[in-house]
């Protein structure tokens, strides 16, 4: 095997591993955003009484 072939092989393996990690991180981030959205409520959706209590 030539050194350049070996270098290409290592580079391809590294890129493959990096893509897997990035995909995993993106999926985790999307899950976290979905969980956060379930727990959050927009101010415009809050009842008027709750909004007045927040102003105190």
Secondary structure, DSSP 4 states (H G I P E B T S, - for coil): --HHHHHHHHHHHHHHHHHHHHHHHHHHHHHHHHHHHHH---GGGS-HHHHHHHH-
